[in-house]
Amino acid sequence: MHHRTAIARLIPVALALLASVGAAPAPAGPMTFHVDVNTAPPGVPAGTKGSLEFQFASSPSLPPGNSIISGFATDGSVVGPLTIFSGSAAGALVPGPLTISESGGSIADVAQDFDYGKHFSFDVTLSQPGAFSLWLWSDRAGNGSTFLTLPDFADSLGNGPALVLTVDDRGGVTIEGSAGVTATLIPEPSSLALCALAAAGLLGGRWWRGRRPAG
């Protein structure tokens, strides 16, 4: 199956995931996720020559945005230059970062030829609410059937993304991944600081209670 069919499918997928958002949105800031993909059998035979496809579509309520992919690590091999299907791209998957951007009313959609190993991982930052998806193709430049597919988004041939990350206009996060594919929201430094302050407050309260003389 050709990648152009995949593009046509993502748009309604993204819109459906974002359709629950009401009027008067309060846009969320950038969000970063750590993505981990285990392709060991029965997922993908090591050495398979295929490609990874990355897509991003902003919420319909917002202007064009982008996704930044960084920290890509694998026991497989990235092969050749990036293929841009729509939107634009800057940088490279390796050593990174790679920024894929919407432009001219088109979603960001790129593919990277890839020789599969048993595992790969990366961080992805969504600049604003929208939907990011990862496709694992069995052929070069985003062609052929996918290996790990989300049943919710599969077509009649069983092809679909392996991961869909969605951030709605209120900052709500939905993560859907096939078997072997996980994604975790990385807390912002400010959130980590708040957690540290809260923990310090609890410890301080316990210390103070321990120091008070019995009444």
Residue frames as a rotation matrix with the C-alpha (Angstrom) as fourth column:
MET 1
0.580 0.815 0.000 0.00
0.815 -0.580 0.000 0.00
0.000 0.000 -1.000 0.00
HIS 2
-0.165 -0.680 0.714 1.38
0.653 -0.618 -0.438 3.44
0.740 0.394 0.546 -0.92
HIS 3
-0.722 -0.241 -0.649 2.07
0.682 -0.406 -0.608 6.18
-0.117 -0.881 0.457 1.61
ARG 4
-0.868 0.419 0.269 -0.43
-0.278 -0.856 0.437 8.58
0.413 0.304 0.859 0.00
THR 5
0.068 0.901 -0.429 -3.25
0.151 0.416 0.897 6.38
0.986 -0.126 -0.108 1.30
ALA 6
-0.171 -0.223 -0.960 -1.73
0.956 0.198 -0.216 6.67
0.238 -0.955 0.179 4.77
ILE 7
-0.982 -0.187 0.004 -1.78
0.183 -0.968 -0.173 10.46
0.036 -0.169 0.985 4.54
ALA 8
-0.460 0.878 0.135 -5.44
-0.348 -0.318 0.882 10.46
0.817 0.359 0.451 3.57
ARG 9
0.184 0.547 -0.817 -6.24
0.539 0.639 0.549 8.27
0.822 -0.541 -0.177 6.58
LEU 10
-0.576 -0.488 -0.656 -4.41
0.799 -0.167 -0.577 10.34
0.172 -0.857 0.486 9.18
ILE 11
-0.860 0.222 0.459 -6.41
-0.179 -0.974 0.137 13.53
0.477 0.036 0.878 8.61
PRO 12
0.191 0.981 0.040 -9.78
-0.393 0.039 0.919 12.04
0.899 -0.192 0.393 9.64
VAL 13
0.188 -0.202 -0.961 -8.01
0.747 0.665 0.007 10.14
0.638 -0.719 0.276 12.44
ALA 14
-0.815 -0.560 -0.146 -6.58
0.532 -0.624 -0.573 13.37
0.230 -0.545 0.806 13.83
LEU 15
-0.616 0.647 0.450 -9.86
-0.477 -0.761 0.441 15.22
0.627 0.056 0.777 13.44
ALA 16
0.333 0.771 -0.543 -11.78
0.026 0.568 0.822 12.42
0.943 -0.288 0.169 15.13
LEU 17
-0.100 -0.458 -0.884 -9.39
0.896 0.346 -0.280 12.38
0.433 -0.819 0.375 18.08
LEU 18
-0.937 -0.323 -0.131 -9.69
0.348 -0.857 -0.379 16.15
0.011 -0.401 0.916 18.45
ALA 19
-0.465 0.822 0.330 -13.44
0.167 -0.284 0.944 16.38
0.870 0.494 -0.005 17.79
SER 20
0.197 0.573 -0.795 -14.34
0.885 0.244 0.396 16.14
0.422 -0.782 -0.459 21.47
VAL 21
-0.728 -0.530 -0.435 -12.78
0.664 -0.703 -0.254 19.55
-0.171 -0.474 0.864 22.09
GLY 22
0.343 0.928 -0.144 -15.35
0.886 -0.370 -0.279 22.27
-0.312 -0.032 -0.950 22.73
ALA 23
0.571 -0.066 0.819 -15.32
0.427 -0.828 -0.364 25.97
0.702 0.557 -0.444 21.90
ALA 24
0.741 -0.308 0.597 -13.09
-0.535 -0.808 0.247 28.62
0.406 -0.503 -0.763 23.51
PRO 25
0.681 -0.520 -0.515 -10.01
0.534 0.834 -0.136 26.40
0.500 -0.182 0.847 23.80
ALA 26
0.808 -0.568 0.154 -7.13
-0.528 -0.584 0.616 27.14
-0.260 -0.580 -0.772 26.17
PRO 27
0.695 -0.495 -0.521 -4.14
-0.262 0.500 -0.826 25.94
0.669 0.711 0.217 24.13
ALA 28
0.886 -0.464 -0.007 -1.62
0.239 0.444 0.864 23.78
-0.397 -0.767 0.504 25.95
GLY 29
0.400 -0.835 -0.376 2.08
-0.832 -0.503 0.232 24.47
-0.384 0.220 -0.897 25.69
PRO 30
0.021 -0.473 -0.881 4.60
-0.753 0.572 -0.325 22.11
0.658 0.670 -0.344 24.10
MET 31
0.651 0.174 0.739 4.54
-0.639 0.651 0.410 18.53
-0.410 -0.739 0.535 25.42
THR 32
-0.207 -0.815 -0.541 7.36
-0.922 0.348 -0.172 15.98
0.328 0.463 -0.823 25.18
PHE 33
0.821 0.468 0.328 6.93
-0.534 0.832 0.150 12.20
-0.202 -0.298 0.933 25.11
HIS 34
-0.443 -0.891 0.099 9.46
-0.802 0.443 0.400 9.39
-0.400 0.098 -0.911 25.29
VAL 35
0.650 0.653 -0.389 8.65
-0.760 0.543 -0.358 6.68
-0.023 0.529 0.849 22.76
ASP 36
-0.439 -0.750 0.495 10.00
-0.706 0.628 0.327 3.14
-0.556 -0.206 -0.805 23.06
VAL 37
0.547 0.612 -0.571 9.49
-0.837 0.409 -0.363 0.54
0.012 0.677 0.736 20.31
ASN 38
-0.314 -0.557 0.769 10.32
-0.486 0.790 0.374 -3.14
-0.816 -0.257 -0.518 20.73
THR 39
0.333 0.413 -0.848 10.38
-0.941 0.093 -0.325 -4.74
-0.055 0.906 0.419 17.29
ALA 40
-0.739 -0.632 0.234 11.89
-0.630 0.771 0.094 -8.07
-0.239 -0.078 -0.968 18.30
PRO 41
-0.574 0.534 -0.620 10.06
-0.216 0.632 0.744 -11.15
0.790 0.561 -0.248 16.95
PRO 42
-0.210 0.392 0.896 7.19
0.869 0.495 -0.013 -11.73
-0.449 0.775 -0.444 16.59
GLY 43
0.377 0.372 -0.848 7.23
0.081 -0.926 -0.370 -8.04
-0.923 0.071 -0.379 15.69
VAL 44
0.856 -0.183 -0.484 9.75
-0.517 -0.338 -0.787 -7.43
-0.020 0.923 -0.384 12.91
PRO 45
0.776 -0.627 0.065 12.56
0.628 0.778 0.005 -9.77
-0.054 0.037 0.998 11.80
ALA 46
0.410 -0.711 -0.571 15.94
-0.005 -0.628 0.778 -8.14
-0.912 -0.316 -0.261 12.54
GLY 47
-0.658 -0.737 0.153 17.60
0.222 0.003 0.975 -6.84
-0.719 0.676 0.162 9.38
THR 48
0.168 0.797 0.580 14.29
0.925 0.076 -0.373 -6.12
-0.341 0.599 -0.724 7.63
LYS 49
-0.888 -0.456 0.059 14.74
0.438 -0.797 0.415 -3.25
-0.142 0.395 0.908 5.18
GLY 50
0.103 0.987 0.122 11.84
0.986 -0.117 0.116 -0.88
0.129 0.108 -0.986 5.66
SER 51
-0.586 -0.268 0.765 11.09
0.243 -0.958 -0.149 2.65
0.773 0.098 0.626 6.80
LEU 52
-0.431 0.439 -0.788 9.72
0.826 -0.160 -0.541 4.74
-0.364 -0.884 -0.294 9.65
GLU 53
-0.353 0.388 0.852 7.07
0.499 -0.692 0.522 7.34
0.792 0.609 0.051 8.87
PHE 54
-0.638 0.104 -0.763 6.31
0.674 -0.405 -0.618 10.30
-0.373 -0.909 0.188 11.14
GLN 55
-0.303 0.615 0.728 3.22
0.566 -0.499 0.657 12.48
0.767 0.610 -0.197 10.78
PHE 56
-0.702 0.152 -0.696 1.89
0.581 -0.442 -0.683 15.50
-0.411 -0.884 0.222 12.67
ALA 57
-0.314 0.683 0.660 -1.42
0.525 -0.455 0.719 17.35
0.791 0.572 -0.216 12.29
SER 58
-0.993 -0.063 0.100 -2.32
-0.037 -0.639 -0.768 20.33
0.112 -0.767 0.632 14.50
SER 59
-0.361 0.912 -0.197 -5.70
0.653 0.096 -0.751 20.83
-0.666 -0.400 -0.630 16.09
PRO 60
-0.098 0.386 0.917 -8.05
0.939 -0.270 0.214 22.49
0.330 0.882 -0.336 13.55
SER 61
0.840 0.497 -0.218 -8.39
0.543 -0.764 0.349 25.47
0.007 -0.412 -0.911 15.93
LEU 62
0.459 -0.769 -0.445 -4.69
0.104 -0.451 0.887 26.37
-0.882 -0.453 -0.127 15.65
PRO 63
0.633 -0.357 -0.687 -2.25
-0.770 -0.382 -0.511 27.62
-0.080 0.853 -0.517 13.00
PRO 64
0.669 -0.410 -0.620 0.35
-0.070 0.796 -0.602 25.21
0.740 0.446 0.504 11.56
GLY 65
0.689 -0.447 0.570 2.67
-0.661 -0.066 0.748 23.61
-0.296 -0.892 -0.341 14.11
ASN 66
0.149 -0.710 -0.689 5.50
-0.653 0.452 -0.608 21.11
0.743 0.540 -0.396 14.29
SER 67
0.994 -0.015 0.108 6.96
-0.069 0.680 0.730 18.12
-0.084 -0.733 0.675 16.08
ILE 68
0.240 -0.971 -0.023 10.60
-0.906 -0.215 -0.365 17.80
0.349 0.108 -0.931 17.11
ILE 69
0.972 0.009 -0.234 12.10
0.035 0.982 0.186 14.29
0.232 -0.189 0.954 17.20
SER 70
0.254 -0.918 0.306 15.32
-0.826 -0.370 -0.425 13.95
0.503 -0.145 -0.852 19.21
GLY 71
-0.192 -0.459 0.867 17.52
-0.898 0.440 0.034 11.41
-0.397 -0.772 -0.497 20.99
PHE 72
0.739 0.487 -0.465 16.87
-0.650 0.696 -0.304 8.67
0.175 0.527 0.832 18.42
ALA 73
-0.350 -0.830 0.435 18.63
-0.883 0.447 0.142 5.47
-0.312 -0.335 -0.889 19.53
THR 74
0.768 0.619 -0.165 18.54
-0.634 0.695 -0.339 2.02
-0.095 0.365 0.926 17.95
ASP 75
-0.099 -0.764 0.638 20.39
-0.224 0.642 0.733 -1.23
-0.970 -0.071 -0.234 17.36
GLY 76
0.538 0.299 0.788 19.19
0.714 0.335 -0.615 -0.96
-0.448 0.893 -0.033 13.75
SER 77
-0.597 -0.802 -0.016 20.42
0.619 -0.473 0.627 1.43
-0.510 0.364 0.779 11.05
VAL 78
0.468 0.623 -0.627 19.12
0.021 -0.717 -0.697 4.68
-0.884 0.313 -0.348 9.58
VAL 79
-0.259 -0.525 0.811 19.65
0.775 0.388 0.499 4.57
-0.577 0.757 0.306 5.81
GLY 80
-0.454 -0.009 0.891 19.98
0.820 -0.396 0.413 7.46
0.349 0.918 0.187 3.37
PRO 81
-0.971 0.080 0.226 18.28
-0.122 -0.976 -0.179 10.87
0.206 -0.201 0.958 3.36
LEU 82
-0.550 0.834 -0.047 14.81
0.124 0.026 -0.992 11.74
-0.826 -0.552 -0.117 4.62
THR 83
-0.744 0.448 0.496 11.82
0.562 0.018 0.827 11.55
0.361 0.894 -0.265 2.25
ILE 84
-0.790 0.494 -0.364 9.36
-0.102 -0.691 -0.716 14.46
-0.605 -0.528 0.595 2.61
PHE 85
-0.546 0.687 0.478 5.81
0.838 0.449 0.312 13.72
0.000 0.571 -0.821 1.48
SER 86
0.343 0.641 0.686 4.15
0.515 -0.739 0.434 16.93
0.786 0.205 -0.584 2.71
GLY 87
0.972 -0.069 -0.223 4.99
0.145 -0.571 0.808 19.88
-0.183 -0.818 -0.545 4.94
SER 88
0.495 -0.866 0.076 8.66
-0.428 -0.319 -0.846 20.55
0.756 0.386 -0.528 5.56
ALA 89
0.878 -0.290 -0.380 11.56
0.475 0.622 0.622 19.16
0.056 -0.727 0.685 7.58
ALA 90
0.511 -0.781 0.359 14.75
-0.595 -0.623 -0.508 20.51
0.620 0.046 -0.783 9.11
GLY 91
-0.020 -0.611 0.791 17.64
-0.939 0.283 0.195 18.56
-0.343 -0.739 -0.579 10.60
ALA 92
-0.239 -0.122 -0.963 18.03
-0.568 0.822 0.037 14.79
0.787 0.556 -0.266 10.57
LEU 93
0.806 0.564 -0.183 16.80
-0.227 0.578 0.784 11.82
0.547 -0.590 0.593 12.57
VAL 94
0.668 -0.707 -0.234 20.44
0.638 0.383 0.668 11.00
-0.382 -0.595 0.707 13.39
PRO 95
-0.766 -0.348 -0.540 22.15
0.476 0.257 -0.841 12.73
0.431 -0.902 -0.031 15.09
GLY 96
0.262 0.940 -0.217 19.03
0.920 -0.175 0.351 14.86
0.292 -0.291 -0.911 15.51
PRO 97
-0.358 0.906 0.224 17.01
0.085 0.271 -0.959 16.78
-0.930 -0.324 -0.174 16.22
LEU 98
-0.861 0.250 0.442 14.57
0.472 0.072 0.879 16.44
0.188 0.965 -0.180 13.33
THR 99
-0.568 0.703 -0.428 11.78
-0.123 -0.587 -0.800 19.03
-0.814 -0.402 0.420 13.09
ILE 100
-0.732 0.441 0.519 8.78
0.667 0.309 0.678 18.20
0.139 0.843 -0.520 10.92
SER 101
-0.726 0.388 -0.568 6.44
-0.031 -0.844 -0.536 21.14
-0.687 -0.372 0.624 10.23
GLU 102
0.177 0.856 0.486 3.05
0.818 0.146 -0.556 21.66
-0.547 0.496 -0.674 8.67
SER 103
-0.644 -0.346 -0.682 3.02
-0.040 -0.875 0.482 24.11
-0.764 0.338 0.550 5.75
GLY 104
-0.849 0.280 -0.447 0.72
-0.519 -0.290 0.804 25.30
0.096 0.915 0.392 2.99
GLY 105
0.121 0.980 0.157 -2.31
-0.993 0.118 0.033 23.66
0.014 -0.160 0.987 4.58
SER 106
0.371 -0.062 -0.926 -0.60
-0.292 0.940 -0.179 20.25
0.881 0.337 0.331 4.54
ILE 107
0.975 -0.073 0.210 0.21
-0.174 0.342 0.924 18.03
-0.139 -0.937 0.320 7.49
ALA 108
0.037 -0.999 -0.026 3.83
-0.994 -0.039 0.107 17.22
-0.108 0.022 -0.994 8.30
ASP 109
0.874 0.274 0.401 4.62
-0.221 0.960 -0.174 13.80
-0.432 0.063 0.899 6.81
VAL 110
0.178 -0.893 -0.413 8.11
-0.968 -0.084 -0.236 12.33
0.176 0.442 -0.880 6.35
ALA 111
0.998 0.065 0.015 9.69
-0.066 0.986 0.150 8.89
-0.006 -0.151 0.989 6.05
GLN 112
0.160 -0.983 0.086 13.14
-0.972 -0.142 0.189 7.60
-0.174 -0.113 -0.978 6.93
ASP 113
0.515 -0.074 -0.854 14.49
-0.355 0.888 -0.292 4.42
0.780 0.454 0.431 5.36
PHE 114
0.108 -0.320 0.941 15.50
-0.992 0.029 0.124 2.07
-0.067 -0.947 -0.315 8.16
ASP 115
-0.191 -0.209 -0.959 17.04
-0.237 0.958 -0.161 -1.38
0.953 0.196 -0.232 8.64
TYR 116
0.649 0.613 0.451 15.24
-0.560 -0.017 0.828 -2.81
0.515 -0.790 0.332 11.67
GLY 117
-0.711 -0.695 -0.104 17.01
-0.379 0.504 -0.776 -4.18
0.592 -0.513 -0.622 14.71
LYS 118
-0.452 0.545 -0.706 15.21
0.732 0.679 0.056 -5.26
0.510 -0.491 -0.706 17.85
HIS 119
0.257 0.462 -0.849 14.55
0.897 -0.441 0.031 -1.86
-0.360 -0.769 -0.528 19.37
PHE 120
-0.556 -0.484 0.676 14.49
0.572 -0.812 -0.111 1.89
0.603 0.325 0.729 18.85
SER 121
0.221 0.588 -0.778 13.47
0.939 -0.343 0.008 4.88
-0.262 -0.733 -0.628 20.95
PHE 122
-0.607 -0.388 0.694 13.21
0.551 -0.834 0.015 8.66
0.573 0.392 0.720 20.70
ASP 123
-0.438 0.500 -0.747 11.70
0.539 -0.519 -0.664 11.74
-0.719 -0.693 -0.042 22.30
VAL 124
-0.477 0.337 0.812 9.08
0.723 -0.375 0.580 13.78
0.500 0.863 -0.065 20.44
THR 125
-0.675 0.240 -0.698 7.90
0.366 -0.713 -0.598 17.28
-0.641 -0.659 0.393 21.36
LEU 126
-0.044 0.752 0.658 4.55
0.969 -0.128 0.211 18.49
0.242 0.647 -0.723 20.01
SER 127
-0.870 -0.394 0.298 4.66
0.350 -0.917 -0.190 22.27
0.348 -0.061 0.936 19.68
GLN 128
-0.631 0.753 0.185 0.92
-0.770 -0.582 -0.261 22.57
-0.089 -0.307 0.947 20.27
PRO 129
-0.071 0.683 0.727 -2.26
-0.348 0.666 -0.659 20.47
-0.935 -0.300 0.191 20.48
GLY 130
0.136 0.115 -0.984 -2.57
-0.986 0.111 -0.123 17.99
0.095 0.987 0.129 17.64
ALA 131
0.859 0.178 0.480 -1.95
-0.232 0.971 0.055 14.37
-0.457 -0.159 0.875 16.66
PHE 132
-0.094 -0.931 -0.352 1.43
-0.988 0.046 0.145 12.68
-0.119 0.362 -0.925 16.07
SER 133
0.861 0.389 0.328 1.65
-0.359 0.921 -0.152 9.22
-0.361 0.013 0.933 14.55
LEU 134
-0.320 -0.948 0.002 4.37
-0.805 0.273 0.527 6.66
-0.500 0.167 -0.850 13.88
TRP 135
0.832 0.519 -0.196 4.12
-0.535 0.656 -0.533 4.08
-0.148 0.548 0.823 11.09
LEU 136
-0.163 -0.873 0.459 6.43
-0.503 0.474 0.723 1.05
-0.849 -0.113 -0.517 10.71
TRP 137
0.650 0.428 -0.628 6.65
-0.734 0.140 -0.664 0.11
-0.196 0.893 0.405 7.04
SER 138
0.482 -0.420 0.769 8.05
0.147 0.904 0.401 -3.07
-0.864 -0.080 0.498 5.53
ASP 139
0.352 -0.383 0.854 9.42
0.934 0.088 -0.346 -1.31
0.057 0.919 0.389 2.44
ARG 140
-0.640 -0.744 -0.194 11.45
0.746 -0.661 0.075 1.77
-0.184 -0.097 0.978 1.63
ALA 141
-0.987 0.090 0.134 10.07
-0.049 -0.958 0.281 5.34
0.154 0.271 0.950 1.64
GLY 142
-0.615 0.776 0.141 6.77
-0.523 -0.268 -0.809 4.60
-0.590 -0.571 0.571 3.31
ASN 143
-0.044 0.605 -0.795 5.47
-0.906 0.312 0.287 1.89
0.421 0.733 0.534 1.02
GLY 144
-0.561 -0.159 -0.812 4.27
-0.057 0.986 -0.154 -1.61
0.826 -0.040 -0.562 1.84
SER 145
0.494 0.814 -0.304 2.36
0.193 0.239 0.952 -3.12
0.848 -0.529 -0.039 4.75
THR 146
0.044 -0.442 0.896 3.00
-0.845 -0.494 -0.202 -2.14
0.532 -0.749 -0.395 8.34
PHE 147
-0.573 -0.356 -0.738 4.19
0.049 0.884 -0.465 -4.63
0.818 -0.303 -0.489 10.95
LEU 148
-0.712 0.304 -0.633 2.70
0.683 0.089 -0.725 -3.29
-0.164 -0.948 -0.271 14.19
THR 149
-0.682 0.549 0.483 -0.74
0.104 -0.581 0.807 -1.79
0.724 0.601 0.339 13.66
LEU 150
-0.856 0.505 0.110 -3.37
-0.276 -0.266 -0.924 -0.17
-0.437 -0.821 0.367 15.87
PRO 151
-0.669 0.634 0.389 -6.60
0.731 0.657 0.186 -2.03
-0.137 0.409 -0.902 15.12
ASP 152
0.100 0.760 -0.642 -8.65
0.508 -0.593 -0.624 1.14
-0.855 -0.264 -0.446 15.73
PHE 153
0.249 -0.093 -0.964 -7.00
-0.520 -0.853 -0.052 2.85
-0.817 0.514 -0.260 12.77
ALA 154
-0.678 -0.544 0.494 -6.35
0.052 0.635 0.771 -0.09
-0.734 0.548 -0.402 10.46
ASP 155
-0.261 0.573 -0.777 -7.81
-0.946 -0.312 0.088 -0.13
-0.192 0.758 0.623 6.96
SER 156
0.740 0.673 -0.012 -9.37
-0.656 0.716 -0.240 -3.11
-0.153 0.185 0.971 5.22
LEU 157
0.508 -0.648 -0.567 -5.87
-0.156 0.579 -0.801 -4.47
0.847 0.495 0.193 4.52
GLY 158
0.768 -0.162 -0.620 -4.90
0.623 0.416 0.663 -4.28
0.151 -0.895 0.420 8.18
ASN 159
-0.292 -0.909 0.296 -2.53
0.791 -0.404 -0.460 -1.33
0.538 0.100 0.837 7.71
GLY 160
0.800 0.519 0.299 -2.42
0.262 -0.753 0.604 1.48
0.539 -0.405 -0.739 10.25
PRO 161
0.192 -0.765 0.615 -0.14
-0.620 -0.581 -0.528 3.43
0.761 -0.280 -0.586 12.59
ALA 162
-0.109 -0.331 -0.937 1.79
0.541 0.772 -0.335 1.74
0.834 -0.543 0.095 15.39
LEU 163
-0.488 -0.075 -0.870 1.42
0.827 -0.360 -0.433 4.79
-0.280 -0.930 0.237 17.65
VAL 164
0.007 0.472 0.882 -0.90
0.477 -0.777 0.411 7.79
0.879 0.418 -0.231 17.87
LEU 165
-0.588 -0.184 -0.788 -0.27
0.782 -0.378 -0.496 10.59
-0.207 -0.907 0.366 20.41
THR 166
-0.019 0.656 0.754 -3.00
0.604 -0.594 0.532 13.18
0.797 0.466 -0.385 20.75
VAL 167
-0.756 -0.116 -0.644 -3.04
0.589 -0.549 -0.593 16.42
-0.285 -0.828 0.484 22.74
ASP 168
0.148 0.882 0.447 -6.38
0.947 -0.256 0.192 18.23
0.284 0.395 -0.874 22.74
ASP 169
0.023 -0.117 0.993 -6.91
0.254 -0.960 -0.119 21.98
0.967 0.255 0.008 23.03
ARG 170
0.774 0.282 0.567 -7.24
-0.447 -0.393 0.804 21.76
0.449 -0.875 -0.178 26.80
GLY 171
-0.149 -0.946 0.287 -4.03
-0.957 0.065 -0.282 19.79
0.248 -0.317 -0.915 27.25
GLY 172
0.532 0.384 0.755 -5.68
-0.576 0.817 -0.010 16.39
-0.620 -0.430 0.656 27.58
VAL 173
-0.406 -0.807 -0.429 -3.42
-0.906 0.292 0.308 13.56
-0.123 0.514 -0.849 26.40
THR 174
0.773 0.546 0.323 -4.41
-0.464 0.834 -0.300 10.32
-0.433 0.082 0.898 24.67
ILE 175
-0.352 -0.913 -0.206 -1.75
-0.897 0.266 0.354 7.67
-0.268 0.309 -0.912 23.98
GLU 176
0.772 0.550 0.319 -2.55
-0.409 0.814 -0.413 4.64
-0.487 0.189 0.853 21.81
GLY 177
-0.163 -0.905 -0.394 0.15
-0.978 0.096 0.185 2.14
-0.130 0.415 -0.900 20.85
SER 178
0.559 0.260 -0.787 0.38
-0.495 0.866 -0.065 -1.32
0.665 0.426 0.613 19.33
ALA 179
0.967 -0.255 0.001 1.92
0.175 0.668 0.724 -4.22
-0.185 -0.700 0.690 21.22
GLY 180
0.213 -0.973 0.093 5.57
0.971 0.221 0.089 -3.44
-0.107 0.071 0.992 21.84
VAL 181
-0.373 -0.281 0.884 5.08
0.493 -0.867 -0.068 0.33
0.786 0.411 0.462 21.42
THR 182
0.298 0.440 -0.847 4.89
0.951 -0.218 0.221 2.60
-0.088 -0.871 -0.483 24.47
ALA 183
-0.221 -0.331 0.918 4.96
0.349 -0.905 -0.242 6.36
0.911 0.267 0.315 25.01
THR 184
0.129 0.166 -0.978 5.33
0.991 -0.050 0.122 8.28
-0.028 -0.985 -0.170 28.26
LEU 185
0.745 0.168 0.645 4.72
0.238 -0.971 -0.022 11.98
0.623 0.170 -0.764 28.87
ILE 186
-0.263 -0.898 -0.352 7.90
0.845 -0.039 -0.533 13.62
0.465 -0.438 0.769 30.18
PRO 187
0.603 0.525 -0.601 7.12
0.765 -0.593 0.250 16.15
-0.225 -0.611 -0.759 32.94
GLU 188
0.538 -0.394 0.745 8.25
0.177 -0.811 -0.558 19.72
0.824 0.432 -0.366 32.33
PRO 189
-0.524 -0.823 -0.217 11.01
0.449 -0.051 -0.892 21.04
0.723 -0.565 0.397 34.64
SER 190
-0.554 0.382 0.740 8.45
-0.651 -0.752 -0.099 23.29
0.519 -0.537 0.666 36.34
SER 191
0.566 0.797 -0.209 6.29
-0.528 0.546 0.650 20.26
0.633 -0.258 0.730 37.13
LEU 192
0.225 -0.586 -0.778 9.29
0.543 0.738 -0.400 18.40
0.809 -0.333 0.485 38.52
ALA 193
-0.755 -0.519 0.401 10.12
0.020 -0.629 -0.777 21.42
0.655 -0.579 0.486 40.68
LEU 194
-0.047 0.830 0.556 6.58
-0.849 -0.327 0.415 21.51
0.526 -0.453 0.720 42.05
CYS 195
0.703 0.265 -0.660 6.78
-0.014 0.933 0.359 17.79
0.711 -0.243 0.660 42.87
ALA 196
-0.245 -0.888 -0.389 10.11
0.569 0.193 -0.799 18.37
0.785 -0.417 0.458 44.62
LEU 197
-0.678 0.052 0.734 8.67
-0.452 -0.816 -0.360 21.26
0.580 -0.575 0.577 46.63
ALA 198
0.413 0.906 0.090 5.68
-0.699 0.252 0.669 19.15
0.583 -0.340 0.738 47.63
ALA 199
0.506 -0.302 -0.808 7.95
0.407 0.909 -0.086 16.30
0.761 -0.286 0.583 48.74
ALA 200
-0.615 -0.781 0.110 10.14
0.320 -0.375 -0.870 18.74
0.720 -0.500 0.481 50.66
GLY 201
-0.303 0.598 0.742 7.05
-0.740 -0.638 0.213 20.16
0.600 -0.485 0.636 52.36
LEU 202
0.716 0.587 -0.378 5.93
-0.270 0.732 0.625 16.73
0.644 -0.345 0.683 53.48
LEU 203
0.146 -0.754 -0.641 9.36
0.680 0.547 -0.488 15.87
0.718 -0.365 0.593 54.83
GLY 204
-0.703 -0.411 0.580 9.64
-0.028 -0.799 -0.600 19.26
0.711 -0.438 0.550 56.52
GLY 205
0.156 0.858 0.489 6.26
-0.741 -0.226 0.632 18.83
0.653 -0.461 0.601 58.15
ARG 206
0.744 0.082 -0.663 7.25
0.219 0.907 0.358 15.45
0.631 -0.412 0.657 59.51
TRP 207
-0.308 -0.934 -0.180 10.55
0.620 -0.054 -0.783 16.86
0.721 -0.353 0.596 60.83
TRP 208
-0.550 0.132 0.825 8.75
-0.437 -0.887 -0.149 19.78
0.712 -0.442 0.546 62.52
ARG 209
0.569 0.819 0.080 6.22
-0.539 0.298 0.788 17.49
0.621 -0.491 0.611 64.16
GLY 210
0.499 -0.467 -0.730 9.10
0.568 0.812 -0.131 15.33
0.654 -0.350 0.671 65.41
ARG 211
-0.566 -0.797 0.212 10.83
0.406 -0.493 -0.769 18.39
0.718 -0.349 0.603 66.92
ARG 212
-0.021 0.633 0.774 7.77
-0.527 -0.665 0.530 19.69
0.850 -0.397 0.348 68.79
PRO 213
-0.922 -0.289 0.259 7.74
-0.361 0.390 -0.847 18.85
0.144 -0.874 -0.464 72.51
ALA 214
-0.508 0.769 -0.388 4.96
0.614 0.639 0.463 16.58
0.604 -0.003 -0.797 73.70
GLY 215
-0.588 0.365 0.722 2.10
-0.493 -0.869 0.038 18.67
0.641 -0.333 0.691 75.10
